[in-house]
Amino acid sequence: MESLLLEALAERVLVYDGAMGTQIQNAGLSNDDFVLRPSPGYSAAVNAAAERVGGKLLDGCNELLVFTRPEVVERIHSAYFEAGSDLVETNTFGSTSIVLAEYGIEDLVYDTSLAAAQIARRAADQYSTSDKPRFVVGALGPGTKLVSLGQTTWTELERTYSESFRGLLQGGADALLLETLQDLLMVKAGIVAAERAMAETGRKVPVFVQVTMEQTGTMLLGSEIGAALNMIEAFPAVKAIGINCATGPVEMAPHVRFLGQNSTRPLAVQPNAGLPIMEGGQAVYKLSPEELAQHHDRFVDEHGVALAGGCCGTTPAHIRAVADAVGGRKHTGNAHWQRVRGLFPGFDFTLRTDVQAAALSLVGCSSLYGFQPYEQDKSFLIVGEKTNANGSKAFREMLAAENWEGLTELARELEGEGSHVLDVCTAYVGRDEVRDMTTLLSYYNRHITVPLMIDSTEAPVMEASLQSVAGKPIINSINFEDGEGRARRVLELCRTYGAGVVALTIDEGGMAKTVEKKVEVAERLLELTRSYGLPDHDVFLDCLTFTLGSGDEEFRESGIATIEAIREVRRRHPRVNTILGVSNVSFGLKPAARQVLNSVFLEYCREAGLTSAIVHFSKIKPENQINPEVWQIASDLVFDRRRYAAA
């Protein structure tokens, strides 16, 4: 059914269902329906839970109805299919251990999801025809705890989402949906969990992701829609991206427009029936079916929305109006998707390839809060270097004292100086790097608005870090010093968690020194990154440099080699980013001389095509702020001009 669903999604508008909760409230249920009692028809796990909760009223646990009143749930699905829905969502919005624990049945995650999928499957099969197949979407909501706020952990989230998705897959779901999500780190955990569940069950289905944009214009934790889109599009498993809940279609319109202009995936939109109005102590939704249909007609026509439906307050009447207005309409996708297909006939929007790199609108990285383009107008991508135990005495001292607030303030200073990304490294002899990195990143994830570059030589540290930061970070780094084994492990992490990577021109023989060797290793690195599906723009090749302050004759021309290697790499691979730890060129010199040499060397590297640099940006000076004679001396050093050498 995966291919059938994707084929349908690529050709015509598919109609979702509407609200489940609204229909449950109107189903005439009694308190007895929310009491779990042992039954011969239940599994051993469900009966054990029934014995444990002892006839307690589990009021508000709508998921319980898949056991106590499955016919009511199936009737709701059928009502939406009769109204014209192509897809219905399973009654599993809160089917995670985090939510079910509030009712004492946290061990029923799998059983709840399995039963819910089977109920929806029965309804879908009953209404499916050869002309109009019906699909089941296994849907999970955000739960009641946010991982970025420390209310739960990545491990707990991934485990319970994976368990629930396993039940949904084995119950017959045709797709998996993460909906109403408010925290980008939770989105990432959910996608990773979906991939894991598919691997464990041997069933591969499309994954849909829908975030919730509040009336403030951002997600609940302050994430902009660009940050969400940039992160989600790093995952090939995600076949549709969209928004639902919180607001009505009017308030959603700017975000739908943004997605239409920038997403390479089909769009899904499920608004509430307008903003709720309190009447008699209850939230009432006033948007009529006809009004919802009119908005969807505009969304499909103007922005290429491919999945249209409803959320809170919407009913089968709303979905009937939507299905009559847009259901089955032929479409070519959103505006950006159309441009992609026009440029690249036969383009598969689900692949991370260099073709997609050329098509992407949002080329860059992101934090919990915002998107950061790699390409900077009249500048370069500035990677702040002071949040690094290897390069900052102040950082090391605060790390040793576990002064997390001070370390956060240091990062804020780098933001204020203009850094676009922060290079973060907590490797320090005698300390637990995993603990230090995850603790620090929990602060940075919440309080730092720019994306992060995770700097470590240890794969376990990288993985723990990737589970601690929202958005799309960059991993620093891979090389071939010990062969390809470690590089492959790191690239697998980049693929799993959606990250860019820094690749150093080092092979089994050590650091590449000549232009030819640097380019040779760069080519080998790119061959490997491409084999793992990373687009060229997410690779930052570091052609490396050696200090020019040692007086060592061997390294007199090392600056030239670095500059020319950058030039050649960019000529061959214009979409690849290049990066340098600039301060390495001046190691061993006094601070004043280092500042000048770093500034001069950076300028020449930029002229050769350098796109990003790890620097202390406030110490970099433009040429017009450095004495011309001093600039000339530093330039002579970089290019090994021996004008004053003895004849």
Number of C-alpha atoms within 10 A of each C-alpha: 17 15 12 11 19 15 11 18 21 16 15 19 27 26 30 29 30 31 25 25 18 14 20 15 10 8 13 8 13 9 10 14 17 22 20 24 21 17 13 7 9 15 12 12 14 21 16 17 19 20 14 15 16 13 14 16 15 20 14 11 16 20 22 25 22 24 22 18 13 16 13 18 26 21 16 24 30 21 20 26 26 14 21 25 28 29 25 28 25 30 29 26 23 22 31 31 24 21 20 21 13 12 17 16 24 17 17 22 27 25 23 26 33 25 24 31 30 23 24 30 24 15 24 23 13 12 16 14 10 6 6 13 16 24 28 29 27 32 29 26 21 23 19 13 16 20 22 22 15 12 9 15 18 19 11 15 24 22 20 21 27 26 23 29 35 28 24 31 26 19 22 23 30 25 25 26 25 24 22 26 25 23 26 28 27 25 24 25 24 28 27 20 22 29 20 20 25 18 12 11 13 12 16 19 23 21 24 25 25 25 27 24 26 17 14 9 16 18 23 18 17 18 24 20 23 21 24 27 24 27 27 26 24 25 22 18 19 23 23 25 26 27 24 25 27 23 22 25 25 12 18 23 17 13 18 23 17 15 27 26 18 19 27 30 26 26 30 26 28 31 30 26 28 24 22 18 12 10 9 7 7 9 12 16 18 15 18 17 19 16 17 26 23 16 18 27 20 14 23 24 15 14 22 27 30 32 25 29 29 30 25 24 26 28 24 24 17 25 31 25 21 29 25 14 18 25 23 19 16 16 17 17 27 28 19 23 24 17 15 22 17 11 13 14 8 9 15 15 22 18 19 20 19 17 17 19 18 16 22 18 16 20 17 21 28 30 29 29 27 20 26 23 16 20 15 13 8 5 10 17 23 22 27 27 27 26 23 22 20 15 13 12 13 16 22 21 13 16 21 15 10 14 13 18 13 15 22 18 14 17 26 18 14 22 18 11 13 16 24 24 29 29 24 26 25 26 22 15 7 7 12 12 18 19 14 19 22 22 15 23 25 20 19 27 23 19 15 20 22 27 30 27 25 28 23 22 17 14 16 15 22 23 19 16 23 26 21 23 26 30 32 32 27 26 29 22 24 24 28 22 17 13 13 15 11 17 21 18 13 23 26 15 18 26 18 19 22 26 25 27 24 22 25 25 25 24 21 12 10 12 20 23 22 17 20 14 18 27 23 16 22 25 16 14 24 20 11 16 24 16 13 16 17 25 23 25 22 24 24 26 32 26 31 25 23 21 19 24 19 15 9 9 9 9 18 20 18 23 24 21 24 25 25 21 27 30 21 17 25 19 13 11 13 14 17 20 24 26 28 26 18 24 23 17 24 22 17 13 15 10 12 9 15 21 18 24 29 23 23 24 23 25 16 17 25 19 12 19 22 26 24 28 25 20 24 20 18 13 13 18 17 11 13 8 9 14 10 11 9 14 18 13 14 21 17 13 20 21 17 16 13 9 8 6 6 5 4
